[in-house]
Amino acid sequence: MTLNSTIDRVTDRIRTRSANSRGEYMARIAAAVAKGPARAHLSCGNQAHAYAASSDKDVLAATRAPNLGIVTAYNDMLSAHQPYERYPDLIRSAARRAGATAQVAGGVPAMCDGVTQGQPGMELSLFSRDVIALAAGVALSHNVFDAALYLGVCDKIVPGLVIAAATFGHIPAVFVPAGPMPSGLPNDEKSAVRNAFAEGKASREELMVAEMASYHGPGTCTFYGTANTNQMLMEFMGLHLPGASFVNPGNGLRDALTGAAVERAAAITALGNSFIPAGEVLDERSFVNGMVGLMATGGSTNLVLHLPAMAHAAGVVLDLEDFADISEAVPLMAKVYPNGLADVNHFHAAGGLGFMIGQLLDAGLLHPDSKTILGEGLEAYRREPKLQGKAVVWEDGPTDSLNDKILRPVSEPFAAIGGLKQLSGNLGRGVIKVSAVAPERRVIEAPARIFHSQDAVKTAFRAGEFISDTVVVVRFQGPRANGMPELHSLTPILSVLQDRGLKMALVTDGRMSGASGKVPAAIHVSPEAACGGALGKLQDGDLVRLDAQTGVLDVVGVDLDARAPVQADLSGNHHGIGRELFEMFRQNVGPATEGARVV
């Protein structure tokens, strides 16, 4: 199948834009590879320290068996990461069977945005991505590993680990998922209770029962937010084994896939004949494939921040126009909450990523020749894993959707374009997730109401101050102002107002959760207000136009050049719950349009 002309053009544009940085990156990778396996250059004392506590010390000291470094984001507060508690033992056993060794190289932090939503700790969330990359770098700096196994699932964890994998791009990288929890209380029922609580029509006890029935066991939350978008991305980019993303924890197939990931990592080190360094996998084709997957699934807007940061670590330069053009070329093929009623388990049962990748390949919307950890192109990702005894085998995946209310072919999509839209105008550049927004709500022109915190919005709501169509502007929420927290806790009250018949929208230089989408939200607006952006010049009553059809974000009839931007008091963002530790990050972070990068 001939590659789609838009996909080809965008890829070529990225390749041209990245020529110098990618060339320099690949030269560094080649120089590191040319030095040979790192352990050969370590002194006996260096190696003795590295092997002292290992039960495989004799093998490590005496042979050239591959040594695999495990970088784990395990903690047992995150349901998605709790299954990783037993992975090191599984990995070590699988490594021995494969004639290799494995050691835990280090741990990285993993915070749960579901716990910190609406709390001060959310101001650390985005920057945790950079901390994760730094911590993984420390883990791998010992230079005793021939490949790395990355254990991570959730919001900032996978992007941070990919940044590290690209930085250590001279060694292979295999990402090992843990899978989603089984389905619990349907997401639409949970949302209804949240909205009722926001209106004072449900008690806190009723809300707690609903929340606990939804988030009820080990595994990733089952809605299609950032965590599950990450898992999709790793498969589209060839860093997972085919079909590994959405197999539930605690069953034989999940364990067999983990073992197979270890075998694959051992097989692709520089010590063998199938060397696949991570830097070769993470090229412009891989990132384009990831963006295609993001659009086809209606994935999380957070990846519009993370993908440019991940790509930058591999010398690849992405821009919002790349996302916008790919979104125009790629149809929306999935309806998974919040842009549908199904969860990721239902999506997986309907044919999942294997069906979707096959469809997109046949339509010329993916690069079939992008390198993957399998050493072959993306065609292998049409297949799905099956358990045969205690081993995993791959068989041809479904060629038809098993539920067209959840998953549809390219020829009969839910929408002709993908789930995201770039916005630009005199208020700056931003992005909106349109896959969950009803078509009749994608254009709004209404007076602005200006706020400097989400708590102030909630106070106005409780006071009954929203009685007409309104564009709620929450500014000074960008990375420099306060770390760019998600504003997901505003979703229930904005949804309530919208359900009352008002036309509502949110405009912010902050973020929304990957689970958001029902209310039109122009997010990541850049330049942010704290850097003199136009949002800082808006006043209550200004007429704001958000047009997700044409990609326009404007204030109408106002000469912004005649106004000075507001200077907000941000001193309250600097202390408490660890915020003082991140002052250096806020001072040095780049714009959201470039991934809000610190490292």
C-alpha positions in Angstrom: 0.0 0.0 0.0 1.3 3.5 -1.0 1.9 5.7 2.0 -0.7 8.4 2.4 0.5 11.7 0.9 -0.1 13.7 4.1 1.7 11.2 6.3 4.5 11.2 3.8 4.6 15.0 3.6 4.6 15.4 7.4 7.3 12.8 7.9 9.5 14.5 5.3 8.9 17.9 7.0 9.9 16.5 10.4 12.9 14.8 8.8 14.1 18.0 7.2 13.4 20.1 10.3 15.3 17.6 12.4 18.3 17.0 10.1 20.9 18.7 12.2 19.7 17.5 15.6 19.0 14.0 14.5 22.4 13.8 12.7 24.2 14.9 15.9 22.1 12.4 18.0 22.9 9.4 15.7 26.6 10.3 15.6 26.6 10.2 19.5 24.8 6.8 19.4 27.2 5.4 16.8 30.2 6.5 18.9 28.8 4.8 22.0 28.0 1.7 20.1 31.5 1.6 18.6 33.1 1.3 22.0 31.5 -2.1 22.4 29.6 -3.6 25.4 30.3 -1.4 28.4 31.2 -4.1 30.9 34.3 -5.0 28.9 35.8 -1.6 29.8 35.1 -1.7 33.6 37.8 -2.5 36.1 37.5 -5.6 38.2 36.7 -3.4 41.2 33.9 -1.7 39.3 32.4 -5.0 38.3 32.8 -6.6 41.7 30.7 -3.7 43.2 28.0 -4.2 40.6 27.8 -8.0 41.1 28.4 -8.3 44.8 24.8 -9.0 45.8 23.6 -10.9 42.7 22.8 -14.6 42.8 24.2 -14.7 39.3 27.6 -13.1 40.1 29.5 -16.0 38.7 27.8 -15.7 35.3 28.2 -12.0 35.4 31.9 -12.1 36.1 32.9 -15.0 33.9 30.8 -14.9 30.7 29.6 -12.6 28.0 25.9 -13.4 28.8 23.7 -10.3 28.3 23.0 -8.4 31.5 19.6 -6.6 31.4 18.9 -3.5 33.5 15.4 -3.2 35.0 14.2 0.4 35.5 11.1 0.1 37.5 8.4 2.6 38.5 6.9 0.2 41.0 4.9 1.4 44.0 1.8 -0.1 45.4 -0.2 3.1 45.7 -0.7 3.2 41.9 -3.0 0.5 40.9 -1.4 0.4 37.5 2.0 -0.2 39.0 1.2 -2.5 41.8 1.6 -5.6 39.6 5.3 -4.6 39.0 6.1 -5.8 42.6 6.7 -9.3 41.4 8.2 -8.5 38.0 11.9 -8.5 39.0 11.7 -12.1 40.1 9.8 -13.0 36.9 12.4 -11.2 34.8 15.4 -12.7 36.5 13.9 -16.2 36.0 13.1 -15.5 32.3 16.6 -14.0 31.8 18.2 -17.2 33.1 16.1 -19.3 30.8 17.3 -17.1 27.9 21.0 -17.4 28.9 21.1 -13.9 30.3 21.1 -12.1 33.7 19.0 -9.3 35.0 19.3 -6.7 37.8 17.2 -3.9 39.0 19.1 -0.9 37.9 17.0 1.6 39.8 13.6 2.9 40.6 11.9 6.0 39.4 9.1 7.9 41.1 5.5 7.4 39.9 2.8 9.7 41.1 -0.9 9.2 40.5 -2.7 12.2 39.0 -6.0 10.7 40.1 -4.8 11.2 43.7 -3.5 14.7 43.2 -6.4 16.1 41.0 -7.3 19.5 42.4 -4.6 19.3 45.1 -1.3 21.2 45.4 0.6 18.0 44.6 -0.7 18.3 41.0 1.7 21.2 40.5 4.6 18.6 40.6 2.9 16.3 38.2 4.3 17.5 34.8 7.8 18.0 36.1 7.8 14.5 37.5 8.3 13.4 33.9 11.7 15.1 33.9 12.5 13.7 37.3 11.7 10.2 36.0 14.0 10.7 33.0 16.8 11.9 35.4 16.3 9.0 37.8 16.4 6.5 35.0 19.6 8.2 33.8 21.1 7.7 37.2 20.0 4.0 37.2 21.7 3.3 33.8 24.8 5.4 34.4 26.5 2.4 36.1 27.1 1.3 32.5 26.8 -2.4 33.2 23.7 -3.2 31.2 23.5 -4.5 27.6 19.8 -3.7 27.3 17.1 -2.0 29.5 13.6 -3.2 30.5 11.4 -0.3 31.4 8.5 -1.0 33.7 6.0 1.9 33.6 2.4 2.7 32.6 0.9 5.9 33.8 0.8 9.6 32.8 4.3 11.1 33.1 6.1 7.8 33.7 6.2 6.4 30.2 7.2 9.7 28.6 10.0 10.1 31.2 11.2 6.6 30.6 11.1 7.1 26.8 13.3 10.2 27.2 15.7 8.1 29.2 15.6 5.3 26.6 16.4 7.8 23.9 19.2 9.3 25.9 20.7 5.9 26.4 19.8 5.1 22.8 23.0 3.0 22.2 21.4 0.1 24.1 18.1 -1.7 23.3 15.0 -0.7 25.2 12.0 -2.9 25.7 8.9 -1.5 27.5 7.0 -4.0 29.7 3.4 -3.2 30.5 1.3 -4.4 33.4 -2.2 -4.2 31.8 -5.6 -2.7 32.8 -7.7 -3.7 35.8 -10.9 -5.6 34.9 -13.9 -3.5 34.2 -15.7 -2.1 37.2 -18.5 0.4 37.5 -19.1 1.8 34.0 -17.5 5.2 33.5 -20.7 7.0 32.5 -22.3 5.9 35.8 -19.3 7.1 37.7 -19.4 10.4 35.9 -23.1 10.8 36.6 -22.5 10.4 40.4 -19.6 13.0 40.2 -21.9 15.5 38.5 -24.7 14.8 41.1 -22.2 15.4 43.9 -21.0 18.7 42.2 -24.7 19.9 42.3 -25.2 18.7 45.9 -27.5 16.0 44.8 -25.3 13.1 46.0 -23.6 12.6 49.3 -19.8 12.1 49.8 -20.6 8.5 50.9 -22.4 7.9 47.6 -19.5 9.4 45.7 -17.0 7.3 47.5 -19.0 4.1 46.8 -19.0 4.9 43.0 -15.4 5.8 42.9 -14.3 2.7 44.7 -16.4 0.5 42.4 -14.8 2.1 39.4 -11.2 2.0 40.7 -11.3 -1.4 42.3 -8.1 -3.5 41.8 -4.6 -3.8 40.4 -4.1 -2.5 36.9 -4.5 0.6 34.9 -7.7 2.6 35.2 -9.9 1.4 32.4 -10.9 4.7 30.8 -8.9 5.9 27.8 -6.9 8.6 29.5 -3.2 9.3 29.4 -2.1 6.0 30.9 -3.8 3.8 28.4 -2.9 6.3 25.6 0.7 5.7 26.6 0.3 1.9 26.2 -1.2 2.4 22.8 1.7 4.6 21.9 4.3 2.1 22.9 2.7 -0.5 20.6 2.4 1.9 17.7 6.0 2.9 18.1 7.3 -0.7 18.3 8.6 -0.6 21.9 6.1 -3.2 23.2 5.6 -6.7 22.0 2.5 -7.0 19.7 -0.8 -7.1 21.6 0.9 -6.7 25.0 -0.8 -3.4 26.0 -4.2 -4.4 27.3 -3.9 -7.9 28.8 -5.1 -7.8 32.4 -2.7 -8.4 35.3 -2.5 -11.7 37.2 -3.1 -14.2 34.4 -0.9 -16.6 32.5 -0.8 -14.7 29.3 0.4 -11.5 31.1 3.2 -13.4 32.7 4.1 -15.1 29.5 4.3 -11.8 27.7 6.6 -10.5 30.4 8.9 -13.5 29.9 8.8 -13.0 26.1 9.8 -9.3 26.6 12.8 -10.5 28.6 13.8 -13.0 25.9 13.5 -10.3 23.2 15.6 -7.9 25.2 18.3 -10.6 25.6 18.2 -11.3 21.9 18.8 -7.8 20.6 21.9 -6.7 22.6 25.2 -5.9 20.9 26.5 -9.3 22.1 24.3 -11.1 19.6 23.6 -10.9 15.9 20.3 -9.0 16.1 21.4 -5.7 17.7 18.6 -3.1 17.8 19.6 0.0 19.8 16.7 2.2 21.0 18.0 5.2 19.1 17.3 3.4 15.8 13.8 2.6 16.8 13.0 6.1 17.9 13.2 7.9 14.6 10.8 10.2 12.8 8.7 7.3 11.4 8.1 5.9 14.8 6.9 9.3 16.2 4.6 9.8 13.2 3.2 6.3 13.8 2.6 7.3 17.4 0.8 10.5 16.4 -1.4 8.5 13.9 -2.3 6.1 16.8 -3.2 9.1 19.0 -5.6 10.5 16.4 -7.2 7.2 15.4 -8.0 6.3 19.0 -9.0 9.8 20.2 -6.2 9.7 22.8 -5.1 12.0 25.6 -4.2 15.6 24.9 -1.3 15.2 27.4 0.6 13.4 24.6 0.6 16.6 22.6 3.0 17.8 25.4 4.9 14.5 25.9 5.5 13.5 22.3 7.6 16.6 21.4 9.6 16.1 24.6 10.2 12.4 23.9 11.1 13.2 20.3 13.6 15.9 21.3 15.6 13.4 23.3 16.1 11.4 20.1 17.0 14.5 18.0 13.5 14.6 16.3 11.7 18.0 16.3 7.9 17.9 16.4 5.5 20.9 16.0 1.8 21.4 16.7 1.3 21.7 12.9 2.4 18.0 12.6 -0.4 16.9 15.0 -2.9 19.1 13.2 -2.1 17.8 9.7 -2.0 14.2 10.8 -5.4 14.7 12.6 -6.9 15.9 9.3 -5.7 12.8 7.5 -6.5 10.1 10.1 -10.0 9.0 10.9 -11.3 8.4 14.4 -11.8 4.7 14.6 -12.5 4.1 18.3 -15.1 5.2 20.8 -13.7 4.6 24.3 -14.6 6.6 27.4 -14.6 9.6 27.6 -15.6 9.8 23.9 -17.7 6.7 24.2 -19.2 4.4 26.8 -16.8 1.4 26.4 -13.6 1.0 28.4 -10.2 -0.4 27.2 -11.2 -4.0 28.0 -14.1 -3.7 25.7 -11.9 -2.1 23.1 -9.4 -4.9 23.4 -12.1 -7.5 23.1 -13.5 -5.8 20.0 -10.2 -6.3 18.1 -8.1 -3.7 19.8 -4.7 -2.4 18.6 -4.0 -5.3 16.3 -7.2 -4.7 14.2 -6.5 -0.9 14.2 -2.9 -1.2 13.2 -3.8 -3.6 10.4 -6.5 -1.2 9.1 -4.2 1.8 9.2 -1.4 -0.1 7.5 -3.7 -1.2 4.7 -4.9 2.4 4.3 -1.3 3.7 4.0 -1.6 5.7 7.2 1.3 4.1 9.0 5.0 3.6 8.1 5.2 -0.2 7.7 9.0 -0.1 7.6 9.6 1.7 10.9 12.0 -0.3 13.0 10.6 -2.1 16.1 12.1 -4.2 18.9 11.1 -7.3 16.8 13.7 -6.3 14.1 10.9 -6.2 11.5 8.4 -3.5 10.6 5.0 -2.7 12.0 3.3 -5.5 10.1 4.1 -7.9 13.0 1.8 -5.8 15.2 -1.3 -7.0 13.3 -0.9 -10.2 15.3 -2.3 -11.0 18.7 -0.7 -13.1 21.5 -2.2 -16.4 22.6 -1.1 -18.7 25.5 0.1 -22.1 24.4 0.9 -24.1 27.5 3.1 -21.6 29.5 4.5 -19.9 26.4 3.1 -17.1 24.3 2.6 -17.5 20.6 1.3 -14.9 18.1 -1.5 -15.6 15.7 -3.2 -13.5 13.0 -5.4 -10.9 14.6 -9.0 -10.1 13.7 -9.6 -8.5 10.3 -13.1 -7.4 11.3 -14.3 -5.4 14.2 -16.1 -7.5 16.7 -18.1 -4.5 17.9 -18.7 -1.6 15.6 -20.1 0.5 18.4 -16.5 0.6 19.8 -14.1 0.0 17.0 -14.6 0.6 13.3 -12.6 0.1 10.1 -10.9 3.0 8.3 -13.6 2.9 5.6 -16.4 3.5 8.1 -15.0 5.5 11.0 -16.8 7.4 13.7 -15.4 10.7 12.3 -13.4 11.5 9.2 -10.7 13.3 11.2 -8.8 12.4 14.4 -9.5 13.4 17.9 -7.3 16.6 18.2 -7.4 20.0 16.7 -4.8 22.8 16.7 -6.0 26.2 17.7 -4.4 29.5 16.9 -5.4 33.2 16.9 -4.7 36.4 18.7 -4.8 34.5 22.1 -2.0 32.2 21.1 -1.6 28.6 20.1 -3.2 25.7 21.8 -5.0 22.4 21.3 -8.5 21.0 21.8 -9.7 17.4 22.1 -12.8 17.2 19.9 -13.4 13.5 19.8 -15.7 13.7 22.9 -17.3 17.1 22.1 -20.6 17.0 20.4 -20.4 18.7 16.9 -23.0 21.3 17.9 -20.7 22.4 20.8 -17.5 22.8 18.9 -18.0 26.5 18.2 -18.7 29.0 20.9 -18.6 32.8 21.1 -19.4 34.1 24.5 -18.2 36.6 27.2 -15.1 35.6 29.1 -15.0 35.1 32.9 -11.5 35.4 34.2 -10.0 33.3 37.0 -6.6 32.6 38.4 -7.3 29.3 40.0 -9.7 26.4 39.6 -10.8 26.9 43.2 -12.1 30.3 42.3 -14.1 28.7 39.5 -15.7 26.3 41.9 -16.5 29.1 44.3 -18.3 31.0 41.6 -20.2 27.9 40.6 -21.3 27.3 44.2 -22.5 30.9 44.4 -24.7 30.4 41.3 -22.8 33.0 39.3 -22.9 31.1 35.9 -26.3 31.9 34.5 -25.5 32.6 30.8 -23.2 31.3 28.1 -19.6 31.7 29.3 -16.0 31.1 28.2 -14.2 30.3 31.5 -10.6 31.5 31.3 -8.3 30.0 33.9 -4.9 31.6 33.4 -1.5 31.5 35.2 -1.8 27.7 35.0 1.2 27.2 32.6 4.4 25.4 33.3 6.3 28.5 34.4 3.4 29.8 36.6 2.7 26.7 38.7 3.9 23.6 36.9 0.9 23.3 34.6 -1.4 21.2 36.7 -4.3 19.3 35.2 -7.6 21.1 35.8 -9.7 17.9 35.6 -11.6 18.7 38.8 -13.4 21.5 36.8 -15.0 18.9 34.5 -18.0 17.9 36.7 -19.1 21.5 37.3 -18.6 22.6 33.6 -20.5 19.5 32.5 -23.4 20.4 34.9 -23.6 23.9 33.5 -23.5 22.5 29.9 -26.2 20.0 30.8 -28.4 22.9 32.0 -28.4 24.2 28.5 -25.6 26.8 28.7 -22.9 27.0 26.1 -19.7 26.6 28.1 -16.0 26.4 27.2 -12.7 26.4 29.0 -9.6 28.4 27.8 -6.4 27.9 29.8 -2.7 27.8 29.6 -2.9 24.7 31.8 -3.8 21.1 31.1 -6.9 18.9 31.3 -6.9 15.2 32.1 -6.7 12.7 29.3 -10.2 11.7 30.6 -11.7 15.1 29.8 -13.5 16.0 26.6 -17.3 16.6 26.9 -16.9 20.3 27.4 -14.9 22.2 24.7 -11.5 23.1 26.3 -8.7 25.1 24.6 -5.7 24.0 26.6 -1.9 24.4 26.6 -2.4 28.0 25.3 1.0 29.4 24.6 2.7 31.9 25.3 1.4 31.4 28.8 0.1 34.3 30.9 3.1 34.2 33.2 5.4 34.9 30.2 3.3 37.8 29.0 1.0 35.8 26.8 -2.3 37.3 25.5 -4.4 35.4 28.1 -2.9 37.8 30.6 -4.5 40.7 28.8 -8.1 39.4 28.8 -10.7 41.0 31.0 -14.1 39.9 32.2 -16.7 40.4 29.5 -14.4 40.2 26.5 -16.0 38.3 23.7 -13.9 35.1 23.1 -14.4 32.9 20.1 -13.4 29.2 20.2 -14.0 27.5 16.8 -12.8 23.9 16.9 -14.0 23.4 13.3 -11.7 26.0 11.8 -9.0 26.0 14.5 -9.5 29.6 15.7 -9.0 31.0 19.2 -9.6 34.7 19.3 -10.8 37.6 21.4 -13.2 39.6 19.2 -13.2 43.4 19.0 -10.4 44.0 21.4 -7.0 45.7 20.7 -4.8 43.5 22.8 -1.7 45.6 21.9 -3.3 48.5 23.8 -3.4 46.5 27.0 -0.7 45.6 29.5 -0.7 42.0 30.7 -1.9 41.4 34.3 0.9 40.5 36.7 -0.4 37.8 39.1 0.8 37.1 42.5 2.4 33.6 42.1 4.1 33.5 45.5 1.6 30.9 46.8 2.8 28.4 44.1 6.3 28.2 45.5 6.0 26.3 48.8 4.2 23.3 50.3 3.9 19.6 49.4 7.3 19.7 47.8 6.7 22.7 45.5 9.8 24.5 46.7 11.9 21.6 45.4 10.7 22.4 41.9 11.5 26.1 41.7 14.4 25.4 39.3 12.1 23.5 37.0 9.6 26.4 36.8 12.4 28.9 36.1 13.9 26.8 33.2 10.9 25.1 31.6 10.2 25.7 27.9 6.8 26.6 26.3 4.0 24.0 26.1 4.2 24.1 22.3 7.7 22.5 22.6 6.7 20.0 25.1 7.3 22.0 28.3 10.7 20.5 28.5 13.2 20.9 31.3 15.6 18.2 30.3 
